[in-house]
Amino acid sequence: MTPTQITLVQTSFAQVRAAADTVAEQFYQRLFELDPSVRRLFPADMREQRRLLMTMLARVVNDLQHFEALKPLLEQLGQRHVGYGVHPSHYATVGQALLWTLQQGLGPQFTAELEAAWVAAYTQMVESMAVSLEPADT
């Protein structure tokens, strides 16, 4: 990621984080609309899950300029996801839900440049996490 992309992601996340629970709720609603089969991977009460999502996103977004230091954390997260039943194909759907949620929250501020920055950030995240997902395909 370029320094400009990192700044764009961090600035835009600060805007949506102000409404963290609402943003997380919209994200999961969209995720379950896109792929209803993933709903079974989550608890019935999503409050804690929403908090965990926003906490992890904040951690990654805040440390994008030191991404190498995040890799072990993301690899561990990926390993936990294997245990939850996550498959590599789920990451594309999560990415779609994330971009949709950001677009809803940011409105006209969600430009093509900002979308490209978020795609770059999400791709880095997934590549680090997916290292642990290979066994999910066997």
N, C-alpha and C positions, 0 to 999 in steps of 0.2 A: 504494500500500500504506500501511496505517496503521502508526504506530510499534509498536503491539502485534503486528501481523502480522509485521513485520520481526523483532522480538524472538523470536517463536515460531519462525520459520524458522531463525534463527541458532542458537537454543538446541537445537532438534531436530537440526539438521545437525551440531552439535558432538558429539551423542550417537552418531549413525551414522558419523561420520567416523572414530571410533576403530577401526572395522573396515572401513576404506575399501576394501581389495581385495575382501573378501567381499561388501560392499554393491554394489560395481560389478559383480562377477561375477553376483550375483542379478539386478541391473538388466538386464544384457545377456541373460541366460537368459530372463527374462520378455519382453523386447523381441522376441527371436527366436521365442518361443512365440506371441506376439500377431500377429507378421507375419514369417513365415519368409523372405519375399522380401528383407527388409532385410539379411539375413546377408551377402549378396554385396557390400554396401557397406563391409564391415569386413575387416581382415586376418585371416588364419588364427590367428596368435598375438595374443591380445587383451590381453596384459599391459600393453603401452604404452598401448593404448586405454583400459583401465580407469584407469590412472594419469592420463591426460589428462582423462577425464571428471570424476574427483574433484577434480583441480586446478582445472578451470574452474568447477565447481559451488562450490568453496570461494571462489574469487575473486568470483563473483557474489553469493553469500550474504553474504560479509564486507562487501561494498560496497553492499548494498541501500539503505542510507540516502542514498547518493550515486549513485543509479541513472543519472542523466543522464550522469555521467562514464563509465559502463560502455557506453553506447550505441554509441560508435564501435568498441569491442572486439567487441561482439555483432554489429554489422553486418558486420565483417570475418569473423567466425566464420560468419555466414550465407552470405557470399560463397564461403568455402571449401567449405561444404556443398553449394552449387550444383555445384561442380566434382566432388564425390563422387557426385552423382546423387540428392541428397536432394530430395524433393518436399514441398510444404506438408502433404499428408496424413500424412506421416511424423511430423510434430510432435505430432499427437494421440496416436498410438501411443506415442511416447516419453513423453509426459505420463502416459499410463495406466501404463506400466512404472515410471516414477518414483514415482508415488503408491503403487502396489502394493509397491514395494521399501521405501519409507518405512514403510508400514503393517506390513510384515513385520518390519522392524528395530526399530520403536518399540512394536509391540504395542498394548496398551490406552492408551498415551500418545498414540496417533495419533487424536485426537479430531476431531469435525467442524470445530471452530474451527481446529485445526492444518491439517487438509486444505484448508480455505478459504484459509488463509494461503499454503500451498504452491501452490495453484492460482493465486492472485494473483501470486506471484513468478514462476512458470513462464510465465504469460500475458504478463507484462512482458518476460521474456526472449525469448519466441518472437516477440512483436510487433516487437521490435528486430531480431531475426535474419531474420525473414520478409521484411523490406524487400528483401533481396537474393535472395529465392527466386522472385520473379515470373517470371523467364525460364525456370524449370524447368517451367512449365506450357505453354510454347509448343512 
